[in-house]
Amino acid sequence: MVMDVMAAAARIEAEGGHVIHMEVGQPEAPAPRAAVAAAEAALRQGRIDYTAALGIPSLRARIARHYRETYGCDVAAERIVVTTGSSGAFILAFLAMFEPGDRVAVAVPGYPPYRHILTALGCEPVPIETVAETRHALTGEALIAAHRKAPLKGVLVGSPANPTGTMMSREALQSLIAAAREAGIGFISDEIYHGLDYAFPAVSAAELAPDALIINSFSKYFCMTGWRIGWIVAPDVLVRPIERLQQNLAISVPTLSQIAAEAAFDGREEMEAVKASYAENRRILIEGLPKAGLDRFLPADGAFYLYADVSAFTDDSYAFAQKMLAETHVAATPGVDFDPVQGRSFIRFSYARSPADMREAVERLTRWLR
């Protein structure tokens, strides 16, 4: 449904309107300068060839170093698989871990393609509703309760989460991993928003479980959405199966993006400045939206999303998003994209744009709702 919002926003802009885009999780900032320079240098050399299916060795080694530097844990470069964004990583992970008919638990509200990709591959996504008492994080108790109803083959969690921006504490993640392991449930951790944490440092499943499969990407923290470059940290037993899948489905990940991604790690100073602007945007919304009457939202611990309860105004978040766009030119995503049931009462605001845009959005919404 976010695509419907984007199309409507494009029509408004074509007619000369100024839309504040808070519907898509896309950073406004460009890729790190070092990444762009590395890509330019590679293009000047002329040839851009296939790489090994698992990725350029130096990039895999650099990602492994990232885990030592950021999380203080050793991850062998041999376990790193470079992928076509996190989306490509999901497909490879699901194909390697599951068979048609397998049931895989996902938290709701949650990123819609989790469910859609699983369904397209013949698996059965099992949505588990989260609650405020657990900061909208999936718990081991809820996972095992679903497993007892009908056996689960896997579970997928994201922290920081999309659309809520909530994060799991170390203790909560550790408890969920332990419950999954005891029940023989495969564990996948979506860590695409790591680096964008405000309330407390994000914890990687790589610190806690060598048998977990971790998915990450250069899209969010490194502002490289269109470069389509991500990675998997795979358990040893899955590296060769994933390699064979990659060889057959894609041969390799685009070489130019891999070269840029390795250099992106040298752009952390730029990216931390971008993160600081997100933190300011978060502050503007948390302080400003209550003035518009939107005073109920989930804890925005990380990522760049705020998931706001609009039940005081509507029981149809899709219609609300359409009306809001038409009358205020503020674009946001209806919660039904992320939760077909409870999402009717929620709207997701992305604050990946400029602080000036966030202040203007608050002003427009305050005039509209008050």
C-alpha positions as CSV (number, residue, x, y, z in Angstrom):
1,M,0.0,0.0,0.0
2,V,3.0,2.3,0.5
3,M,3.3,2.2,-3.3
4,D,-0.2,3.6,-3.7
5,V,0.8,6.5,-1.4
6,M,4.0,7.1,-3.4
7,A,2.1,7.2,-6.7
8,A,-0.4,9.7,-5.2
9,A,2.4,11.8,-3.9
10,A,4.1,11.8,-7.4
11,R,0.8,13.1,-8.9
12,I,0.7,15.9,-6.4
13,E,4.3,16.8,-7.2
14,A,3.7,16.7,-10.9
15,E,1.1,19.4,-10.4
16,G,3.5,21.5,-8.5
17,G,2.7,20.5,-4.9
18,H,5.4,20.2,-2.2
19,V,5.1,16.7,-0.6
20,I,7.0,15.9,2.6
21,H,8.0,12.3,2.1
22,M,7.7,10.3,5.3
23,E,6.3,7.1,3.6
24,V,9.5,5.4,2.4
25,G,12.4,4.1,4.5
26,Q,15.0,5.7,2.2
27,P,17.8,8.0,3.5
28,E,17.9,11.4,2.0
29,A,21.7,11.5,2.3
30,P,24.0,10.1,-0.4
31,A,26.4,7.2,-0.1
32,P,29.7,7.9,1.6
33,R,32.2,9.9,-0.5
34,A,34.7,7.0,-0.2
35,A,32.2,4.6,-1.7
36,V,31.5,6.8,-4.7
37,A,35.2,7.5,-5.3
38,A,36.0,3.7,-5.2
39,A,33.2,3.0,-7.7
40,E,34.4,5.8,-10.0
41,A,38.0,4.5,-9.9
42,A,36.7,1.0,-10.8
43,L,34.8,2.3,-13.7
44,R,37.8,4.1,-15.1
45,Q,39.7,0.8,-15.1
46,G,37.2,-0.5,-17.6
47,R,36.3,-4.1,-16.9
48,I,33.7,-5.0,-14.4
49,D,33.7,-8.8,-14.2
50,Y,31.9,-11.5,-12.3
51,T,33.1,-12.1,-8.7
52,A,33.1,-15.3,-6.6
53,A,29.5,-16.2,-5.7
54,L,30.1,-15.5,-2.0
55,G,31.6,-12.1,-2.8
56,I,34.9,-10.3,-3.2
57,P,37.2,-11.8,-0.5
58,S,38.5,-8.4,0.7
59,L,34.9,-7.2,1.2
60,R,34.0,-10.4,3.2
61,A,37.1,-9.9,5.3
62,R,36.1,-6.2,5.9
63,I,32.6,-7.2,7.0
64,A,34.1,-9.8,9.4
65,R,36.4,-7.0,10.8
66,H,33.3,-4.9,11.3
67,Y,31.9,-7.5,13.8
68,R,35.2,-7.4,15.8
69,E,35.2,-3.6,15.8
70,T,31.5,-3.0,16.5
71,Y,30.4,-5.9,18.6
72,G,33.6,-7.4,19.9
73,C,32.9,-10.8,18.5
74,D,34.9,-12.9,16.1
75,V,33.0,-13.9,12.9
76,A,35.1,-15.8,10.3
77,A,35.2,-14.2,6.9
78,E,34.3,-17.6,5.5
79,R,30.8,-17.3,7.0
80,I,30.1,-14.0,5.2
81,V,28.0,-14.1,2.0
82,V,27.6,-10.9,0.0
83,T,24.0,-10.5,-1.3
84,T,21.9,-8.3,-3.5
85,G,20.7,-6.1,-0.6
86,S,18.8,-7.7,2.3
87,S,16.0,-8.7,-0.1
88,G,18.4,-11.0,-1.9
89,A,19.6,-12.3,1.5
90,F,16.1,-13.2,2.6
91,I,15.5,-15.3,-0.5
92,L,18.8,-17.1,-0.2
93,A,18.3,-17.7,3.6
94,F,14.7,-19.0,3.2
95,L,15.7,-21.3,0.3
96,A,18.6,-22.7,2.3
97,M,16.8,-23.1,5.6
98,F,13.2,-24.1,4.7
99,E,11.2,-26.3,2.4
100,P,7.7,-25.7,0.9
101,G,5.1,-26.0,3.6
102,D,7.5,-25.1,6.5
103,R,6.0,-22.7,9.0
104,V,8.1,-19.6,9.9
105,A,7.2,-17.2,12.7
106,V,7.3,-13.5,12.2
107,A,6.4,-10.7,14.6
108,V,3.6,-8.3,13.7
109,P,3.7,-5.4,13.1
110,G,6.5,-6.2,10.8
111,Y,8.1,-5.7,7.4
112,P,5.6,-7.0,4.8
113,P,8.1,-8.8,2.5
114,Y,9.0,-11.2,5.3
115,R,5.5,-12.7,4.8
116,H,5.4,-12.2,1.1
117,I,8.7,-13.8,0.2
118,L,8.0,-16.8,2.5
119,T,4.6,-17.2,0.8
120,A,6.1,-16.9,-2.7
121,L,8.6,-19.7,-1.8
122,G,5.8,-22.0,-0.6
123,C,6.4,-21.5,3.1
124,E,3.7,-20.5,5.6
125,P,4.4,-17.3,7.5
126,V,3.0,-17.4,11.1
127,P,2.3,-13.9,12.4
128,I,2.7,-13.5,16.1
129,E,1.2,-10.3,17.5
130,T,3.5,-8.4,19.8
131,V,2.4,-6.3,22.8
132,A,3.5,-3.1,24.5
133,E,4.5,-4.9,27.7
134,T,7.4,-6.5,25.7
135,R,8.2,-3.2,23.8
136,H,6.6,-4.9,20.8
137,A,9.4,-7.6,20.7
138,L,8.6,-11.3,20.2
139,T,9.2,-13.3,23.3
140,G,10.3,-16.9,23.8
141,E,7.0,-17.7,25.5
142,A,4.9,-16.4,22.5
143,L,7.2,-18.4,20.1
144,I,6.8,-21.6,22.0
145,A,3.1,-21.2,22.3
146,A,2.8,-20.9,18.5
147,H,5.2,-23.9,18.1
148,R,2.9,-26.0,20.3
149,K,-0.1,-25.3,18.1
150,A,1.8,-26.5,15.0
151,P,5.5,-27.0,14.7
152,L,7.6,-24.1,13.5
153,K,10.7,-24.5,11.4
154,G,12.1,-21.0,11.8
155,V,11.6,-17.6,13.3
156,L,12.6,-14.2,11.9
157,V,13.0,-11.1,14.1
158,G,14.3,-7.5,13.4
159,S,15.9,-5.2,15.9
160,P,15.7,-2.2,15.4
161,A,12.4,-3.1,13.9
162,N,10.4,-1.9,10.9
163,P,7.8,-0.3,11.3
164,T,8.0,0.3,15.1
165,G,11.6,1.4,15.6
166,T,11.6,-0.7,18.8
167,M,14.7,-2.7,19.8
168,M,15.3,-5.8,21.8
169,S,17.5,-5.7,24.8
170,R,20.4,-8.1,25.1
171,E,18.5,-10.2,27.6
172,A,15.3,-10.3,25.5
173,L,17.2,-11.4,22.4
174,Q,19.2,-14.0,24.4
175,S,16.1,-15.4,25.8
176,L,14.3,-15.7,22.4
177,I,17.4,-17.3,20.8
178,A,17.6,-19.8,23.7
179,A,13.9,-20.7,23.4
180,A,14.2,-21.2,19.6
181,R,17.3,-23.4,20.0
182,E,15.7,-25.6,22.7
183,A,12.7,-26.1,20.4
184,G,14.8,-26.8,17.3
185,I,13.6,-23.6,15.6
186,G,16.0,-22.0,13.1
187,F,16.8,-18.3,14.0
188,I,17.1,-15.4,11.6
189,S,18.0,-11.9,12.8
190,D,17.4,-9.0,10.5
191,E,19.9,-6.3,11.5
192,I,19.5,-3.9,8.6
193,Y,19.0,-0.9,10.9
194,H,22.0,-1.6,13.1
195,G,24.1,1.5,13.6
196,L,20.9,3.6,13.8
197,D,20.2,3.2,17.5
198,Y,19.4,6.0,20.0
199,A,17.9,4.5,23.2
200,F,20.7,1.9,23.8
201,P,23.3,0.1,21.6
202,A,21.9,-2.6,19.3
203,V,22.9,-6.2,20.0
204,S,23.8,-8.5,17.2
205,A,22.7,-12.2,17.3
206,A,26.3,-12.9,16.1
207,E,27.4,-12.1,19.7
208,L,25.1,-14.7,21.1
209,A,24.6,-17.6,18.7
210,P,27.0,-19.0,16.1
211,D,24.0,-21.0,14.8
212,A,21.9,-18.0,14.0
213,L,21.7,-16.5,10.5
214,I,22.2,-12.8,10.4
215,I,21.1,-10.5,7.6
216,N,22.4,-6.9,7.2
217,S,22.7,-4.4,4.4
218,F,24.5,-1.2,3.3
219,S,21.2,0.4,2.5
220,K,20.2,2.2,5.7
221,Y,23.2,3.2,7.9
222,F,25.4,3.7,4.8
223,C,22.7,5.3,2.7
224,M,23.2,2.9,-0.2
225,T,19.7,1.8,-1.0
226,G,20.0,1.8,-4.8
227,W,23.4,0.1,-4.8
228,R,21.6,-3.1,-3.8
229,I,24.3,-4.6,-1.6
230,G,24.0,-6.5,1.7
231,W,25.3,-9.6,3.4
232,I,24.5,-12.7,5.4
233,V,26.5,-14.1,8.3
234,A,25.7,-17.8,7.9
235,P,26.2,-20.8,10.2
236,D,29.0,-22.9,8.9
237,V,26.6,-25.7,7.7
238,L,24.7,-23.3,5.5
239,V,27.6,-21.5,3.7
240,R,28.0,-24.1,0.9
241,P,24.2,-24.5,0.3
242,I,23.8,-20.7,0.0
243,E,26.9,-20.5,-2.3
244,R,25.3,-23.0,-4.6
245,L,22.0,-21.1,-4.6
246,Q,23.8,-17.8,-5.4
247,Q,25.8,-19.4,-8.2
248,N,22.6,-20.6,-9.9
249,L,20.2,-17.7,-9.2
250,A,22.6,-14.7,-9.7
251,I,26.1,-15.9,-10.4
252,S,27.4,-13.1,-8.2
253,V,26.4,-9.7,-6.7
254,P,27.1,-6.6,-8.9
255,T,30.9,-6.0,-8.7
256,L,30.7,-2.2,-8.7
257,S,28.5,-2.2,-5.6
258,Q,30.8,-4.6,-3.8
259,I,33.8,-2.4,-4.5
260,A,31.8,0.7,-3.2
261,A,30.6,-1.2,-0.2
262,E,34.1,-2.1,1.0
263,A,35.1,1.5,0.8
264,A,31.9,2.6,2.6
265,F,33.4,1.5,5.9
266,D,35.8,4.4,5.6
267,G,32.9,6.8,5.6
268,R,31.7,6.4,9.1
269,E,32.3,10.0,10.1
270,E,29.9,11.1,7.4
271,M,27.4,8.5,8.4
272,E,27.5,9.4,12.1
273,A,26.7,13.0,11.0
274,V,23.7,11.6,9.1
275,K,22.7,9.6,12.2
276,A,22.8,12.7,14.3
277,S,20.3,14.4,12.0
278,Y,18.0,11.4,12.4
279,A,18.3,11.8,16.1
280,E,17.3,15.4,15.8
281,N,14.3,14.4,13.5
282,R,13.3,11.9,16.2
283,R,13.3,14.6,18.8
284,I,11.3,16.9,16.6
285,L,8.6,14.3,16.1
286,I,8.5,13.0,19.7
287,E,8.1,16.5,21.0
288,G,5.9,17.9,18.1
289,L,3.4,15.2,17.2
290,P,1.6,15.3,20.6
291,K,0.8,19.0,19.8
292,A,-1.1,17.7,16.8
293,G,-3.0,15.1,18.9
294,L,-0.8,12.2,17.9
295,D,0.4,11.5,21.4
296,R,0.4,7.7,21.4
297,F,3.3,6.0,19.6
298,L,5.7,3.1,20.1
299,P,9.2,3.7,21.6
300,A,11.4,4.9,18.7
301,D,14.5,3.2,19.9
302,G,16.2,2.9,16.6
303,A,16.0,2.9,12.8
304,F,14.2,6.0,11.5
305,Y,10.5,5.2,12.1
306,L,7.8,6.4,14.4
307,Y,4.7,4.2,14.6
308,A,1.8,6.3,15.7
309,D,-1.6,5.3,17.0
310,V,-4.3,7.3,15.0
311,S,-7.3,5.5,16.5
312,A,-8.5,8.8,18.0
313,F,-9.1,9.9,14.4
314,T,-9.9,6.8,12.4
315,D,-10.3,3.1,12.2
316,D,-9.0,3.0,8.6
317,S,-5.3,3.9,8.5
318,Y,-5.3,3.6,4.7
319,A,-8.1,6.1,4.2
320,F,-6.4,8.3,6.8
321,A,-3.1,8.2,5.0
322,Q,-4.8,9.1,1.7
323,K,-6.7,12.0,3.2
324,M,-3.6,13.3,5.1
325,L,-1.6,13.3,1.8
326,A,-4.4,15.0,-0.2
327,E,-5.0,17.7,2.4
328,T,-1.6,18.3,4.0
329,H,0.8,16.9,1.4
330,V,2.5,14.8,4.1
331,A,3.0,11.2,2.9
332,A,3.1,8.4,5.4
333,T,2.5,4.6,5.3
334,P,-0.7,3.1,6.6
335,G,-0.2,0.5,9.4
336,V,-2.2,-2.2,7.6
337,D,0.9,-2.7,5.4
338,F,2.7,-4.0,8.5
339,D,-0.2,-5.5,10.5
340,P,-3.4,-6.4,8.6
341,V,-5.4,-6.4,11.9
342,Q,-4.2,-3.9,14.4
343,G,-2.5,-1.8,11.7
344,R,-5.8,-0.2,10.9
345,S,-5.2,2.1,13.9
346,F,-1.6,3.0,13.1
347,I,0.5,5.2,10.7
348,R,4.2,4.8,10.1
349,F,6.2,8.0,9.8
350,S,9.7,7.8,8.3
351,Y,12.1,10.5,9.6
352,A,15.0,9.9,7.2
353,R,14.6,13.3,5.6
354,S,15.9,16.7,6.8
355,P,15.0,18.4,10.1
356,A,13.4,21.2,8.2
357,D,11.0,18.7,6.6
358,M,10.2,17.2,10.0
359,R,9.4,20.7,11.5
360,E,7.2,21.5,8.5
361,A,5.4,18.2,8.7
362,V,4.6,18.8,12.4
363,E,3.2,22.2,11.6
364,R,1.1,20.9,8.7
365,L,-0.3,18.1,10.8
366,T,-1.0,20.3,13.8
367,R,-3.0,22.7,11.6
368,W,-4.9,19.8,10.0
369,L,-5.7,17.8,13.2
370,R,-6.3,20.7,15.6
